[in-house]
């Protein structure tokens, strides 16, 4: 004797309901665990980041102008849209290589952009013939030396290695 599928379902409805409820409960437990993991990560990440690197990015300049600049002026300078200081001295911009960790932090924390966006803006200026890209130096030490020896220059360092 063959049973229809609806007959099987009626006979096993309690089992099916139990399996569905168990699956739902399992899913809810997974969601709770996921929420707990995410909250733990959110709470722990800032502390881990501070332990890993509690230094700040700061500007270096050949004059005291760098300490008094607004965020917008800093963006204008590093996007190469501002080429002279208010006194008429040419601005010489020094940067680290695109893949240098400090350059990445500077672009994100100070300029509010990703390094590739900065590079893209510089490349547009160079390839269109309307501007130049900044001078790339290989290390923070070289950046400090070049800034000290070049009038009107600006660059960046981190406060730990930059505080000598």
C-alpha atoms as one frame of an Amber mdcrd trajectory, in Angstrom:
protein
   0.000   0.000   0.000   1.340   3.294  -1.075   0.911   6.457   0.939   0.456
   9.895  -0.470   2.934  12.556   0.481   0.239  14.494   2.352  -0.502  11.397
   4.426   3.156  11.105   5.357   3.241  14.778   6.355   0.174  14.437   8.564
   1.632  11.393  10.284   5.005  13.105  10.795   3.840  16.689  11.402   5.023
  16.673  15.002   8.505  15.509  13.936   8.666  18.120  11.175   7.537  20.847
  13.602  10.196  19.742  16.119  12.897  19.824  13.430  11.747  23.285  12.265
  11.701  24.622  15.824  15.143  23.129  16.511  16.496  24.704  13.324  15.017
  28.057  14.297  16.492  27.793  17.808  19.879  26.851  16.332  19.717  29.840
  13.992  18.867  32.184  16.906  21.811  30.812  18.915  24.105  31.420  15.947
  22.843  35.007  15.637  23.429  35.602  19.343  26.944  34.220  19.104  27.658
  36.332  16.048  26.401  39.430  17.875  28.584  38.591  20.889  31.668  38.105
  18.709  31.071  41.382  16.865  30.525  43.300  20.115  33.676  41.774  21.606
  35.667  42.748  18.541  34.284  46.282  18.560  35.169  46.662  22.220  38.640
  45.121  21.943  39.873  46.633  18.672  40.459  50.197  19.928  42.528  48.899
  22.845  44.485  46.602  20.546  45.099  49.421  18.090  46.397  51.668  20.865
  48.718  48.951  22.098  50.005  48.268  18.602  50.650  51.893  17.678  49.716
  54.777  19.927  51.674  57.323  17.903  50.043  60.215  16.073  50.804  61.549
  12.630  52.016  65.146  12.673  53.148  67.692  10.138  56.720  68.851   9.762
  57.555  72.159   8.150  60.675  74.224   7.540  58.876  77.127   9.206  56.271
  77.223  11.947  53.519  77.527   9.312  52.784  73.775   9.417  51.490  73.859
  12.992  48.944  76.599  12.246  47.309  75.108   9.138  43.655  74.158   8.892
  42.693  70.690   7.682  41.415  72.175   4.424  44.707  74.009   3.810  46.660
  70.806   4.511  44.477  68.986   1.976  45.030  71.758  -0.589  48.801  71.547
  -0.077  49.080  67.749  -0.258  46.702  67.525  -3.217  49.112  70.016  -4.856
  46.423  72.673  -5.373  48.216  75.255  -3.222  51.741  76.035  -4.393  52.873
  79.023  -2.325  52.811  80.080   1.318  51.040  83.352   2.174  54.433  85.151
   2.094  54.996  83.997  -1.520  57.545  81.262  -0.727  57.036  78.186  -2.926
  55.715  75.125  -1.082  57.862  71.986  -1.448  55.883  68.875  -0.492  57.679
  65.722   0.665  55.905  62.368   1.059  56.843  58.774   1.811  56.243  55.992
  -0.748  52.597  55.038  -1.346  52.950  51.687   0.455  54.747  53.081   3.547
  52.602  52.509   6.691  53.022  56.121   7.838  51.981  57.462   4.416  48.868
  55.288   4.533  48.024  56.588   8.023  48.704  60.197   6.991  46.430  59.920
   3.960  43.609  58.329   5.965  43.879  60.191   9.301  44.918  63.680   8.207
  43.700  63.994   4.619  40.698  61.690   4.932  41.435  59.768   1.723  42.990
  56.479   0.720  46.553  56.655  -0.641  45.414  55.501  -4.092  43.079  58.524
  -4.266  45.993  60.835  -3.493  48.188  59.125  -6.099  45.376  59.374  -8.643
  45.076  63.135  -8.051  48.846  63.587  -8.455  48.917  61.470 -11.617  46.087
  63.538 -13.119  48.080  66.729 -12.508  51.256  65.304 -14.014  49.649  63.614
 -17.031  47.483  66.631 -17.851  50.507  68.932 -17.598  48.765  71.167 -15.048
  50.940  70.362 -12.040  53.593  68.235 -10.411  53.560  65.480  -7.852  55.301
  65.852  -4.492  58.867  64.689  -3.926  58.961  61.126  -2.620  61.577  60.316
   0.020  62.464  56.822   1.171  62.408  57.250   4.959  61.245  59.509   7.771
  64.880  60.414   8.465  65.348  61.546   4.869  62.090  63.490   5.076  63.247
  65.340   8.207  66.624  66.123   6.611  65.049  67.371   3.353  62.524  69.528
   5.219  65.231  71.064   7.415  67.327  71.939   4.364  64.541  73.123   2.006
  62.863  76.498   2.619  59.056  76.381   2.381  58.884  72.603   2.701  56.280
  70.428   4.399  55.959  66.730   5.170  54.868  64.457   8.003  56.200  62.090
  10.662  54.862  60.220  13.647  55.212  61.779  17.073  57.231  58.946  18.562
  60.041  58.801  16.000  59.708  62.518  15.254  60.248  63.654  18.851  64.012
  63.978  19.133
